[in-house]
Structure formats: C-alpha cells, structure tokens
C-alpha cells in the first residue's frame, strides 16, 4: 500500500512540474482566461458564457493574489485529480500495480497536459466526467445508495461548471435502460438522488429563466460562428491525438466490456460510450468536448491488460505498454504546447499543419495555433492603454470601452493603474456596464485598422476625437488594435451606452418571444 501511494504521489508531482514548464515566457494569458478572472468581481448564479463555478474559483484565485501561479494551479490540480480518480477506479476494479501505473501514464501523457495549461472550465469538466463515472462504478459494485447521491452531487457540480456534462447523461441513460441494471429506473432512491441534483442546479436554472435563457443565445452564436466549421472527419481524426499512447488501452476496454467476464456488470459502459459519442457527432461538437469521455475507459482497459499481461513472456510486454504513452507523446510535446516562440512556429509550420493545429474556429489555416495567437499582445495593449489614460485629467470620469471581452479582460488584468476598469458590449461585460458615474472622456479600443474617418459619428458627441496610438503585433490573433480618445462629452454618455447595450441585447427579446 505504501509503495502504491508513493507511486501515485510521484505521478501527481510530475503532473504539476510539467504543467508549470509547458508555457514559454513569450506568451501572456489566453483571451478566455481574462474573462473568467473578471467574473470574480461579478459573482452571480450564471453568465452569458459559462455557469457559475468558474467565478467561484476565480474569486479564490483573486483572494490568493491573482498571480499567474494560482491561475495555472487550478487546472493543473484538476488534471492531477483526474489521475487520482482513474487510479482509484482501477483499484475498485481490482487492478494490479502494473494496471495502476499504466492507467496513470496514459492519463498523464495525453492531451490533458495541454488542456490543463489554460484556466478554463474544460479541466474541471474532464474531472467531473471521470468522477461521475467512478461513482456509478462504485454504485454498481456495492449497490450502496450513497454512491447515487454522490453521483447526483457530482453531476450538479459538473453542470454548474460546464453544461457539456449533459452529454454524459444523454449517453448513460439509454445504456442503463438497455442493461441488466434497468430496474434502477423503478427505484425511488434514483429519483431522490435526481431531486437532490435538480435542487443544486436550480439557482442556475432560475438565473437562466430570469435572464431569458442566454445559454440559448450563446449556443446559437456558437453554432453560427464556430460549430458550423466543424469537419466531422477531422473531428474523428483528432480523437486519435487526445490519448495517442492509450489507443490500445481504450480499445482493450471496449473488448473487455463486451467479453471479459469480470466486467459483465459494467457492460453498459460500452453502449454509453457509443450513445454519447454519436450525440457529440450529431450536434457537431468541438473535438475537445469529448476529452472527458476517455479516462474512465483507460481505467477499464488498464485493468484488463493488467490481467492479460501476467506470467510468462506476456509479462515482458508490461514495460513496453507503460513506455508507449510517453513515446507516443514525445512528438506531440514538440508541437502541442506554447513552449517555443511564435517565430519558431512560423519558420517551422509543417508539423503543426500536419496535425491540424493551425486550423482555427473559422475553418481556415493560420500561421499560429489559435490558442497560441490568443496569448500574444495583451500586456502590450494594457501598457498602451495605461499610457493613454495617464494623459487624461479626469480618469475617474473616463470610460474605457473595448471591442471585445479579450481586450477588456486583458486591460483589467495587466493594467498597473487600479483605477482603470475596461468595459465592453461583448460577452458578459455587457451585463457589467455601470451607469452611475459621470462620463466626460472615453478611451475607445478598436480591433483592426480603424482610421480617423471612421470616427465621424463620435465627433458630434465629443469636443475632441483623435487616434492616440496603436498596438501592432503581427503574431497576435488581433494583429492591430487602435486606441482612440474621445474628450469632452457633449451629451449624456451613460444614456447612450445604456441604449446601445439594450440594442445589443436583442437575444433577450428574441428569447422572450420564443417563450
């Protein structure tokens, strides 16, 4: 037992070390991370972009100092806990020491290393999927009701982190209904557990209702701008890159779930995978949405191989099986992480292009992977805005208005002047606009080459309008950002801002009509 614990702690230590060493200092935080960090200052039961759990973690990060160390700590922690849950699942399935090492290696040297570099809901989503499956396995093995209630709590927490976990239920429910465990649907304890889960997510559902279901707007916008570009063939190919060293282990899990006698009680997991995967395909989900589906099957596969590769010549294959995840991951290590400069990637695009990493959400290839390009130019933008604001005499009466949430969040995070708070009509920022202070001047942060002629509509509203500076970075996702100063408001800017915000919230009216 002591040796097992030492090995587990070793895997977790390596996990944390790798996570903190995979990002080059050439890169800033990523666009979405800024938005999530700003949610700490606007705690609510829901947001336009995500459910509330991310904001709770962001608040904790803020209390801890809001440093990059803590921002990167939590996704790394969720990745480490995923290894722990897979380890505990293998123990529950009576796996050998070799099975434990194999399962942990497969999860460690996988796409989770990249996923866990970013502070986004995805890392906790994978942990929630894996933990929920683990609780279901414990329930099947013991028939103790507590595992049903823990499953409900896990689902609720996962749901409040990312609605993606609903796909797990979409696949699991029919698989259970077709299995020998279908009698669970006639038992009151299932519905009591479901009631507990519903009670826990009810505040978010009420928030969605009161705010006219912004999740519908978000999904519609996502479908029109990103999911429409999802290539289902590419989607299938990408699945091979998530756990490259675990492909044999996952295939072994499918075989074992169908034919291995010891796994007969868990056979429905095979069909749950099929139903869930087909649901993802049908809804044209992004490829990485599926990452949380695999770790539990790695646990099944590793346990099965632990039994198969015992005794005689088969035991000699154990070191090969354990080394395979690392060996398969080494080529990805060189291209899947922002651990080299943008210049290097641009000069050596071939491996990135071959793996489809240059393909962005718009369906086109670019010079850098999208996440990498989204981690460039933000500090410089904040410094530019700081220098412009330093020239204004009434900063307390100045509004910093940005084109998008990336610009607003980056300015709020990197600014050295804590009196600066950037806003936007984009994403959650549209609900955070304030109308309780007098606005005399506006600093306008605009994406693209927006020359002075394009500012003619503001001339009638302010005494002076001029282009103050630009942030130019050819590597960034927004290569050129213009910063304008609009001084001496002639009208009530708050009223104009509110009118514009109401106009942009057309999704509220359309959702209301739909109801």
C-alpha positions in Angstrom: 0.0 0.0 0.0 2.8 2.4 0.9 4.5 1.8 -2.4 1.3 2.4 -4.3 0.8 5.8 -2.5 4.4 6.8 -3.3 3.9 6.0 -6.9 0.7 7.9 -7.0 2.3 11.0 -5.4 5.1 10.7 -8.0 2.7 10.9 -10.9 0.9 13.9 -9.3 4.3 15.6 -8.7 5.3 15.1 -12.3 2.0 16.4 -13.5 2.4 19.7 -11.6 6.0 20.0 -12.7 5.1 19.5 -16.4 2.1 21.9 -16.2 4.3 24.8 -15.0 7.0 24.1 -17.6 5.0 23.8 -20.8 4.4 27.5 -21.4 7.1 29.8 -22.7 7.5 33.3 -21.2 6.9 34.6 -24.8 3.1 34.2 -24.1 0.6 36.0 -22.0 -2.6 34.6 -20.5 -5.2 33.5 -23.0 -8.3 35.6 -24.0 -10.8 33.4 -22.2 -8.8 33.4 -19.0 -9.2 37.1 -18.7 -13.0 36.9 -18.9 -13.1 34.1 -16.3 -10.9 36.1 -13.9 -13.1 39.2 -14.2 -16.1 37.1 -13.2 -14.6 37.1 -9.6 -15.8 40.7 -9.3 -19.3 40.0 -10.6 -20.4 36.9 -8.7 -23.7 35.5 -9.9 -25.6 32.2 -10.4 -24.9 32.4 -14.2 -23.2 34.2 -17.0 -23.7 34.5 -20.7 -20.6 32.3 -21.4 -20.4 29.8 -18.6 -22.2 28.6 -15.5 -21.1 30.0 -12.1 -18.4 27.5 -10.7 -15.6 29.2 -12.7 -16.4 32.5 -11.0 -16.1 30.9 -7.6 -12.7 29.6 -8.4 -11.7 33.0 -9.9 -12.7 34.6 -6.6 -10.5 32.2 -4.7 -7.6 33.0 -7.2 -8.2 36.7 -6.5 -8.1 36.2 -2.7 -4.8 34.2 -3.2 -3.2 37.2 -5.1 -4.5 36.8 -8.7 -1.0 35.7 -9.8 -0.2 33.5 -12.8 0.9 30.8 -10.4 -2.6 30.4 -8.9 -4.3 30.9 -12.3 -2.3 27.9 -13.6 -2.5 25.9 -10.3 -6.2 25.1 -10.5 -6.3 23.5 -14.0 -3.2 21.6 -13.0 -4.9 20.5 -9.8 -8.0 19.2 -11.7 -5.7 17.3 -14.1 -3.9 15.7 -11.1 -7.2 14.8 -9.5 -8.3 13.1 -12.8 -5.2 10.9 -12.5 -6.2 10.2 -8.9 -9.8 9.2 -9.8 -8.5 6.9 -12.6 -6.2 5.3 -10.1 -9.0 4.8 -7.6 -11.2 3.3 -10.3 -8.5 0.8 -11.2 -8.3 -0.1 -7.5 -12.1 -0.5 -7.4 -11.9 -2.9 -10.4 -9.2 -4.9 -8.6 -6.4 -3.8 -10.9 -2.8 -4.8 -10.4 0.1 -2.5 -9.7 1.0 -2.6 -13.4 -2.6 -1.6 -14.3 -2.3 1.4 -11.9 0.9 2.6 -13.5 -0.4 2.0 -17.0 -3.6 3.9 -16.4 -1.8 6.8 -14.7 0.8 7.0 -17.5 -1.9 7.1 -20.2 -3.8 10.0 -18.5 -0.6 11.9 -17.6 0.9 11.8 -21.1 -2.1 12.9 -23.0 -3.9 16.0 -24.4 -4.8 16.8 -20.8 -1.4 18.3 -20.4 -2.4 21.0 -23.0 -6.0 21.3 -21.7 -4.6 21.9 -18.2 -2.4 24.7 -19.2 -5.4 27.0 -19.6 -7.7 28.4 -16.9 -11.0 27.4 -18.5 -13.9 25.2 -17.4 -12.6 22.3 -19.5 -10.2 20.9 -17.0 -12.8 20.6 -14.3 -15.2 19.3 -16.9 -13.0 16.3 -17.6 -12.6 15.7 -13.8 -16.4 15.8 -13.4 -17.0 13.3 -16.1 -14.4 10.9 -14.7 -15.6 11.3 -11.1 -19.2 10.8 -12.1 -18.4 7.6 -14.0 -16.3 6.4 -11.0 -19.3 6.9 -8.6 -21.5 4.9 -10.9 -19.0 2.1 -10.9 -18.9 2.2 -7.1 -22.7 2.0 -7.0 -22.8 -1.0 -9.4 -20.2 -2.8 -7.3 -21.7 -2.1 -3.9 -25.4 -1.2 -4.5 -25.0 1.5 -1.8 -27.4 4.4 -2.2 -24.7 6.9 -1.1 -23.0 6.5 -4.5 -26.2 7.5 -6.2 -26.4 10.7 -4.2 -22.7 11.4 -4.8 -23.3 10.9 -8.5 -26.1 13.5 -8.3 -23.9 15.9 -6.5 -21.1 15.4 -8.9 -23.4 15.9 -11.9 -24.8 19.1 -10.4 -21.3 20.5 -9.7 -20.2 19.5 -13.2 -23.3 21.1 -14.7 -22.7 24.3 -12.8 -19.2 24.3 -14.3 -20.0 23.4 -17.9 -23.3 22.3 -19.4 -21.3 19.8 -21.5 -21.8 17.1 -18.9 -25.4 16.7 -20.0 -23.9 14.6 -22.9 -22.8 12.1 -20.3 -26.4 11.6 -19.2 -27.6 11.5 -22.8 -25.4 8.5 -23.4 -25.7 6.9 -20.0 -29.5 6.8 -19.5 -30.3 4.7 -22.6 -27.3 2.4 -22.0 -28.6 1.7 -18.5 -32.2 1.2 -19.7 -30.9 -1.5 -22.1 -28.8 -3.3 -19.5 -29.5 -5.7 -16.7 -29.5 -2.6 -14.3 -32.7 -1.2 -15.9 -34.5 -1.9 -12.6 -32.8 1.2 -11.2 -35.4 3.3 -13.0 -38.1 1.7 -10.8 -36.4 2.6 -7.6 -37.3 5.7 -5.5 -33.7 6.3 -4.5 -32.8 7.2 -8.1 -35.4 9.9 -8.2 -34.5 11.1 -4.7 -30.9 11.5 -5.9 -32.1 13.2 -9.1 -34.2 15.5 -7.0 -31.1 16.5 -5.0 -29.2 17.1 -8.2 -32.0 19.3 -9.5 -32.1 21.2 -6.3 -28.4 22.0 -6.5 -28.6 23.3 -10.1 -32.0 25.1 -9.6 -30.4 28.5 -8.8 -28.7 28.5 -12.2 -31.8 27.4 -14.0 -33.7 30.2 -12.3 -30.9 32.6 -13.3 -31.3 31.4 -16.9 -35.0 31.9 -16.8 -34.8 35.3 -15.3 -32.3 36.4 -17.9 -34.2 34.9 -20.8 -32.0 31.9 -21.2 -28.8 33.4 -22.5 -27.4 29.9 -23.0 -29.7 29.6 -26.0 -28.2 32.7 -27.5 -24.7 31.5 -26.7 -25.3 28.1 -28.3 -26.9 29.7 -31.4 -24.0 32.1 -31.7 -21.5 29.3 -31.2 -23.3 27.2 -33.9 -23.3 30.1 -36.4 -19.7 31.2 -35.9 -17.8 28.1 -34.8 -19.6 24.7 -34.9 -20.7 25.3 -38.5 -17.0 24.9 -39.4 -16.6 21.6 -37.6 -15.5 18.9 -40.1 -16.8 15.6 -38.8 -14.0 13.6 -40.5 -11.4 15.9 -38.9 -13.3 15.5 -35.6 -12.8 11.7 -35.8 -9.1 12.1 -36.7 -8.5 14.4 -33.8 -9.7 11.9 -31.3 -6.6 9.9 -32.0 -4.4 12.8 -30.8 -6.0 13.2 -27.4 -4.7 9.9 -25.9 -2.2 8.7 -28.5 -0.4 6.3 -26.2 -3.7 4.9 -24.8 -5.4 3.9 -28.0 -4.6 0.2 -27.4 -5.7 0.5 -23.8 -9.0 2.1 -24.8 -9.7 -0.5 -27.5 -8.9 -3.1 -24.9 -11.5 -1.6 -22.7 -14.2 -1.9 -25.4 -13.3 -5.6 -25.9 -13.2 -6.3 -22.2 -16.6 -4.6 -21.5 -18.1 -6.9 -24.2 -16.3 -10.2 -23.5 -14.4 -10.1 -20.2 -16.4 -12.0 -17.5 -15.3 -9.8 -14.6 -16.6 -6.7 -16.4 -20.1 -8.0 -17.2 -21.8 -5.8 -14.6 -20.3 -2.8 -16.4 -21.1 -3.8 -20.0 -23.5 -0.9 -20.3 -20.4 1.4 -20.3 -19.6 0.2 -23.8 -23.0 1.3 -25.1 -22.8 4.5 -23.1 -19.7 5.4 -25.0 -21.4 4.7 -28.3 -24.5 6.8 -27.5 -22.5 9.7 -26.1 -20.1 9.8 -29.0 -22.9 9.8 -31.5 -24.6 12.6 -29.6 -21.4 14.7 -29.9 -21.2 13.9 -33.6 -24.9 14.8 -34.2 -24.6 18.1 -32.5 -21.3 18.9 -34.3 -19.5 19.5 -31.1 -15.9 20.7 -31.0 -13.4 17.8 -30.9 -12.1 18.6 -27.4 -15.6 18.4 -25.8 -15.1 14.6 -25.9 -11.8 14.5 -23.9 -13.6 13.8 -20.7 -15.2 10.7 -22.1 -12.0 8.6 -22.3 -10.2 8.5 -18.8 -12.7 6.0 -17.3 -12.2 3.7 -20.3 -8.5 3.9 -19.8 -9.2 2.6 -16.3 -11.1 -0.4 -17.7 -8.5 -1.1 -20.4 -5.6 -0.8 -18.0 -7.3 -3.2 -15.5 -8.0 -5.7 -18.2 -4.4 -5.6 -19.6 -3.1 -6.0 -16.1 -4.8 -9.4 -16.1 -3.8 -10.4 -19.6 -0.1 -9.4 -19.4 0.7 -11.6 -16.4 3.1 -14.6 -16.3 5.5 -16.0 -18.9 6.5 -14.0 -21.9 3.5 -11.7 -21.7 4.9 -10.1 -18.6 7.8 -8.8 -20.7 5.3 -6.6 -22.5 4.5 -4.6 -19.4 7.4 -2.1 -19.6 6.6 -1.6 -23.3 2.9 -0.9 -22.5 3.9 1.6 -19.8 6.6 3.3 -22.1 4.2 3.6 -25.0 2.2 6.6 -23.7 5.4 8.6 -23.2 7.0 7.5 -26.5 3.8 8.4 -28.4 3.6 11.7 -26.6 7.1 13.0 -27.3 6.3 14.1 -30.9 3.2 15.9 -29.7 5.3 17.6 -26.9 7.2 19.4 -29.6 4.1 21.0 -31.2 1.1 20.8 -28.9 2.2 23.4 -26.4 3.2 27.1 -26.4 6.8 26.1 -25.4 8.6 27.7 -28.4 8.5 31.2 -29.7 5.9 32.3 -32.4 8.9 33.0 -34.7 9.9 29.3 -34.5 6.4 28.1 -35.3 6.1 30.4 -38.3 9.5 29.2 -39.6 8.6 25.5 -39.0 4.9 25.2 -39.8 4.9 21.7 -41.3 4.4 19.6 -38.1 1.7 22.0 -36.8 -0.1 21.9 -40.1 0.1 18.1 -40.4 -1.7 17.8 -37.0 -4.3 20.4 -37.9 -3.2 22.7 -35.2 -3.1 25.7 -37.5 -6.8 25.4 -38.2 -8.9 27.9 -36.3 -12.6 28.0 -35.4 -13.3 29.9 -38.7 -12.3 26.7 -40.5 -9.2 28.2 -42.0 -5.5 27.6 -41.5 -3.4 30.4 -40.0 0.3 31.0 -39.1 -0.1 30.0 -35.4 -2.4 27.7 -33.5 -5.4 29.8 -32.4 -4.8 29.4 -28.6 -1.2 30.5 -29.1 -2.2 33.6 -31.1 -4.7 34.3 -28.4 -1.9 34.6 -25.8 0.0 37.4 -27.5 -0.1 41.1 -27.4 -2.2 41.6 -24.3 0.4 43.0 -21.9 1.4 45.5 -24.6 -2.2 46.5 -25.1 -2.7 47.2 -21.4 0.6 49.2 -21.3 -0.6 51.3 -24.3 -4.0 52.0 -22.6 -2.2 52.9 -19.4 0.0 55.4 -21.2 -3.0 57.0 -22.9 -5.0 57.2 -19.7 -2.1 58.9 -18.0 -2.5 61.9 -20.3 -6.2 62.4 -19.3 -7.0 64.7 -16.4 -10.3 63.1 -15.4 -9.6 59.4 -15.1 -12.4 59.0 -12.6 -14.8 60.3 -15.3 -13.3 58.2 -18.1 -14.8 55.2 -19.7 -12.6 52.6 -21.3 -14.7 50.8 -23.9 -13.4 47.8 -25.8 -14.5 45.9 -28.9 -14.4 42.5 -27.2 -14.0 40.7 -23.9 -10.4 39.7 -24.7 -9.3 43.4 -24.8 -11.4 44.4 -21.8 -10.2 41.4 -19.7 -6.5 41.8 -20.6 -6.6 45.6 -19.8 -8.2 44.8 -16.4 -5.7 42.1 -15.6 -2.4 43.7 -16.8 -3.1 47.4 -16.0 -0.8 49.0 -13.5 -3.4 51.6 -12.7 -6.0 50.0 -10.5 -8.4 53.0 -11.2 -8.7 51.6 -14.8 -11.7 49.3 -15.4 -12.3 48.4 -19.0 -15.8 47.6 -20.3 -17.3 46.2 -23.5 -20.6 45.4 -25.2 -19.3 41.9 -25.7 -19.9 38.7 -23.8 -20.6 39.0 -20.0 -19.2 42.6 -20.0 -22.5 43.8 -21.4 -24.1 43.0 -18.1 -21.4 44.6 -16.1 -21.6 48.1 -17.6 -22.1 50.8 -15.0 -24.4 53.8 -15.4 -23.8 55.5 -12.1 -20.9 57.8 -12.8 -20.4 60.9 -14.9 -18.5 60.2 -18.1 -16.6 63.1 -19.7 -14.0 61.2 -21.7 -13.9 57.8 -23.4 -10.9 55.7 -24.4 -12.1 53.6 -27.3 -10.2 50.3 -28.0 -11.0 49.1 -31.5 -9.9 46.0 -33.4 -8.4 46.4 -36.8 -7.1 49.4 -38.8 -9.9 51.8 -37.9 -8.7 55.2 -39.2 -9.9 58.6 -38.1 -12.6 58.9 -40.8 -14.4 56.0 -39.2 -14.8 58.1 -36.0 -17.0 60.8 -37.6 -20.1 59.6 -35.7 -18.3 60.4 -32.4 -17.3 63.9 -33.4 -20.9 65.1 -32.9 -20.8 63.7 -29.3 -17.4 65.0 -28.1 -15.3 68.1 -28.3 -12.2 66.3 -29.5 -11.7 62.9 -31.2 -8.3 61.6 -32.1 -6.2 58.4 -32.6 -3.9 58.2 -29.6 -1.8 55.1 -30.5 -2.0 51.6 -31.9 -0.9 48.2 -30.6 0.6 46.2 -33.5 1.6 42.6 -33.1 1.6 40.5 -36.3 1.6 37.3 -34.3 -1.5 38.1 -32.2 -5.0 36.9 -33.1 -5.8 40.7 -33.3 -2.7 41.9 -35.1 -3.7 45.6 -35.0 -5.7 47.4 -32.3 -6.4 51.1 -32.4 -6.8 53.2 -29.3 -8.9 56.4 -29.7 -9.5 59.2 -27.2 -12.9 60.9 -27.2 -12.7 64.0 -24.9 -15.4 66.4 -23.6 -18.7 64.7 -23.9 -21.5 67.0 -25.2 -24.3 64.5 -24.3 -25.3 62.1 -21.6 -22.9 59.3 -22.5 -24.4 56.9 -19.9 -27.7 57.2 -21.6 -26.1 56.4 -25.0 -24.2 53.5 -23.5 -27.4 52.1 -21.9 -29.3 52.5 -25.2 -26.5 50.7 -27.1 -26.4 47.9 -24.5 -30.1 47.4 -24.7 -30.0 47.3 -28.5 -27.2 44.7 -28.4 -29.2 42.5 -26.0 -31.6 41.6 -28.8 -31.2 37.9 -27.7 -33.3 38.8 -24.7 -36.2 40.0 -26.7 -35.9 37.1 -29.2 -35.7 34.6 -26.4 -38.7 36.2 -24.8 -40.7 35.9 -27.9 -39.7 32.2 -28.2 -41.0 31.6 -24.7 
